[in-house]
Amino acid sequence: MLHELDGVETIYTRTSSQNEHMLRVNHSLGYTDLYTYMAVQKKIADLQP
């Protein structure tokens, strides 16, 4: 459907690194990985001064 839209030159998508099936679909369509996003959490009480 996106190929039929006039003026669309760039498409961004976001997929979990654990979703191997969707990653495979995206790569087969020509999408490339631009970056990896990672969130890290820690309780403040566990941090060392």
Steps between C-alpha positions, in 0.01 A plus 500: 500500500784739577642461149178647363532828696641788300782700660601240761877462483593372846318259730604431858379203700580373847508133591606324817831318464322194642244498215707289260212439259425870443870581475531237226199651315645853530840389372344307210321824401831686495485675838835542674585539868593860579543477874427293808304650787556368850336603826673430832338523841649496848361579842659812646552320831721242324740759355841537661608857591 
